[in-house]
Amino acid sequence: RSRLDGIGRDSTPVLTFDDGYQEWIDIVAPSLRSRGLTATFFACHAFRAEAPRAHWVDEYYWLLDHARKPLLRVQLDDRIAYETRIDTRAGKREAVTGALKRRLIGASPESAAALLDAVAEATGREAPPRLAKELYLSDSQWRNLAAEFDVGGHSMTHRTATTLSEADLTDELHATSAWLRELNGIPVWSHPDGDTSARVEDLVAGAGYEGAVGVGAAGGRYNLPRRFATASAIAEALEAPTAVARADAALCD
């Protein structure tokens, strides 16, 4: 019997957490334990204390938050220069959601490193060398978490799956599966950034995963819907749990 067979058949939300932050050990797990609750944590290999460098998105956020200069200007390629002020709310929001962030999310590790070097120069800061150790769980902590809760896979590099070739995505899926076996995890996948397609879902199934979770209202065994646990989503779930269950909605953080 698959772990996923009962999903959506009762009114109990499924709590899920992606990536691999220290908060999972320091805050989330103790809070769940004290309430007699469980959850599924999806681990990404790039979000590890043993990683030589923090994941590029986290390093990018750190540089924005600790910038010494008010203007962020980065040359994206020979023709396009990205510019926004990060000492204003609107400018900071643009930096977090705009073209540079989108370029960073879809970049290869090598391209991301080059972009981050440019951002570091533009902000006048360098990310601390121990940032990964400060932010993320270690492999041993993941194994401890997997002894109490379900731990699934969230890829090796957190690149959006639809941007990857079939060969690259297959490598990600199988490498993540092998790492999950080391952690005593379960064969369930979480699409990075909720990004998926029919092609991606076929490859996830072909790699031996029992199912996958996405983000949003779309359904299917390899794109189980999730909702971000915002204050409004939680209030809605508390007011109408049966409606949430009928929609197969699972809360995520």
C-alpha positions in Angstrom: 0.0 0.0 0.0 1.4 3.4 -1.0 1.9 6.2 1.5 -0.1 8.4 -0.8 -3.3 6.2 -1.1 -5.1 8.0 1.6 -4.4 11.6 0.6 -7.5 13.6 0.1 -9.8 11.0 1.6 -10.4 12.7 4.9 -10.3 16.2 6.3 -6.9 16.1 7.8 -4.4 18.6 6.1 -0.9 17.3 5.3 1.8 19.5 6.5 4.9 19.8 4.2 8.2 21.7 4.4 10.7 22.2 1.6 14.5 22.7 1.3 16.3 22.1 4.6 16.6 24.9 7.1 17.8 24.7 10.7 14.3 25.9 11.7 13.0 22.4 10.8 15.0 21.0 13.8 15.0 24.0 16.1 11.3 25.1 15.8 9.2 23.0 13.5 9.9 19.5 14.7 9.6 20.4 18.4 6.3 22.2 17.7 4.9 19.2 15.8 6.1 16.8 18.5 4.5 18.8 21.3 1.2 18.7 19.5 1.3 15.1 18.5 1.4 16.1 14.8 3.4 14.8 11.9 4.7 16.2 8.6 6.6 15.5 5.5 9.9 17.3 4.9 11.4 17.5 1.4 15.2 17.7 1.3 17.2 19.4 -1.3 20.9 18.4 -1.5 22.0 21.9 -2.2 20.5 23.1 1.1 23.0 21.2 3.4 25.3 22.3 6.1 28.1 20.3 4.3 27.6 22.3 1.1 30.7 24.4 0.1 28.4 27.4 -0.5 24.9 28.3 0.5 22.3 27.8 -2.2 22.4 30.8 -4.6 18.9 32.1 -3.7 19.7 32.2 0.0 23.1 33.9 -0.7 21.3 36.4 -2.9 18.9 37.3 -0.2 21.7 37.6 2.3 23.5 40.0 0.0 20.3 42.1 -0.5 19.7 42.2 3.3 23.2 43.3 4.1 24.0 45.5 1.2 26.3 48.5 1.8 25.2 50.3 -1.4 21.6 51.5 -2.2 21.8 50.8 -6.0 21.9 47.2 -7.3 23.3 47.2 -10.9 24.3 43.9 -12.5 25.1 43.2 -16.2 23.0 40.2 -17.1 24.5 39.8 -20.5 26.2 41.8 -23.3 22.9 43.7 -23.9 20.9 43.8 -20.7 21.9 45.6 -17.5 19.6 45.1 -14.4 19.2 48.0 -12.1 17.0 48.7 -9.0 17.3 50.6 -5.7 17.4 48.2 -2.8 17.0 50.9 -0.1 13.3 51.3 -0.9 10.5 48.8 -0.4 9.5 48.9 -4.0 13.0 48.4 -5.2 13.7 45.6 -2.8 10.5 43.9 -3.9 11.7 44.2 -7.5 15.0 42.6 -6.6 13.3 39.7 -4.9 10.8 39.0 -7.7 12.2 40.6 -10.9 14.4 39.6 -13.8 17.6 39.1 -11.8 15.9 36.7 -9.4 14.3 34.8 -12.3 17.6 34.6 -14.1 19.2 33.3 -10.9 16.5 30.6 -10.3 17.0 29.1 -13.8 20.8 29.3 -13.8 23.2 26.4 -13.8 25.4 26.3 -10.6 28.3 27.9 -12.6 26.2 30.7 -14.0 24.6 31.3 -10.6 28.0 31.6 -9.0 29.0 34.2 -11.6 25.8 36.2 -11.0 26.3 36.1 -7.3 29.8 37.4 -7.6 28.4 40.3 -9.6 25.7 41.0 -7.0 28.4 40.9 -4.2 30.4 43.5 -6.0 27.3 45.6 -6.6 26.2 45.5 -3.0 29.7 45.9 -1.5 29.4 42.7 0.6 30.5 39.1 0.5 28.4 36.3 2.0 30.1 34.7 5.0 31.8 31.4 4.2 29.9 29.6 6.9 26.5 30.7 5.7 25.5 27.2 4.6 26.4 25.8 8.0 24.4 28.5 9.7 21.3 28.0 7.6 20.9 24.3 6.8 20.5 20.9 8.3 23.4 18.4 8.1 23.1 14.9 6.7 23.1 13.5 10.2 20.3 15.9 11.2 18.3 14.8 8.2 18.7 11.2 9.2 17.5 12.0 12.7 14.5 13.8 11.2 13.7 10.9 8.9 13.7 8.6 12.0 10.6 10.5 13.3 9.0 12.1 10.2 8.8 11.3 6.5 11.6 12.8 4.4 11.1 13.1 0.6 13.2 14.5 -2.2 13.3 18.0 -3.5 16.1 17.6 -6.0 19.9 18.0 -5.9 20.2 21.6 -7.1 16.7 23.1 -6.9 16.7 24.0 -10.6 13.2 24.3 -12.1 12.5 21.0 -13.7 10.9 22.3 -16.9 14.1 24.1 -17.8 16.1 20.9 -17.7 16.8 18.5 -20.5 15.5 14.9 -20.1 19.0 13.7 -19.3 19.7 16.3 -16.7 16.3 15.9 -15.0 16.7 12.1 -15.0 20.1 12.5 -13.4 18.6 14.8 -10.7 15.8 12.3 -10.0 18.1 9.3 -9.6 20.8 11.1 -7.7 18.1 12.5 -5.3 16.7 9.0 -4.9 20.1 7.5 -4.0 20.6 10.3 -1.4 17.2 9.6 0.0 18.1 6.0 0.6 21.1 7.2 2.6 18.9 9.4 4.7 16.2 6.6 5.1 13.8 8.8 3.3 10.7 8.0 1.2 10.3 7.9 -2.6 8.1 11.0 -2.9 9.1 14.1 -4.9 8.5 17.8 -4.4 8.8 19.8 -7.6 11.3 22.7 -7.1 9.3 26.0 -7.1 6.2 23.9 -7.9 7.3 23.9 -11.5 6.1 20.9 -13.5 4.6 19.6 -16.7 3.4 16.3 -18.2 6.9 15.5 -19.3 8.4 16.2 -15.9 5.7 14.1 -14.2 6.3 11.2 -16.5 10.0 11.3 -15.7 9.3 11.5 -12.0 7.2 8.4 -12.3 9.7 6.6 -14.4 12.4 7.2 -11.8 10.4 5.2 -9.3 8.8 7.9 -7.2 5.4 7.0 -5.7 4.1 10.5 -6.2 4.9 14.2 -6.2 3.6 17.4 -4.8 3.4 20.7 -6.6 2.0 24.1 -5.7 -1.5 25.3 -6.6 -4.9 23.7 -7.4 -3.8 21.3 -10.2 -4.1 17.6 -9.3 -2.9 14.2 -10.2 -0.7 11.7 -8.4 2.5 13.4 -9.6 1.3 16.9 -9.0 -0.6 16.7 -5.7 -1.9 20.2 -4.9 -0.5 22.3 -2.1 -1.4 25.6 -0.6 1.1 28.0 1.1 0.4 28.3 4.8 -0.3 32.0 4.8 -2.5 33.4 7.5 -5.5 33.6 5.1 -5.1 30.0 4.0 -4.9 28.8 7.5 -8.0 30.8 8.5 -9.9 29.4 5.5 -8.9 25.8 6.4 -10.0 26.2 10.0 -13.4 27.7 8.9 -14.1 25.1 6.1 -11.9 22.0 6.5 -14.2 19.8 4.4 -13.9 22.2 1.5 -10.2 22.0 1.8 -10.3 18.3 1.9 -12.5 18.1 -1.2 -9.9 20.1 -3.0 -7.2 17.7 -1.9 -5.4 20.8 -0.5 -2.3 20.2 1.7 -0.8 23.0 3.7 2.9 23.7 3.0 5.5 26.1 4.3 
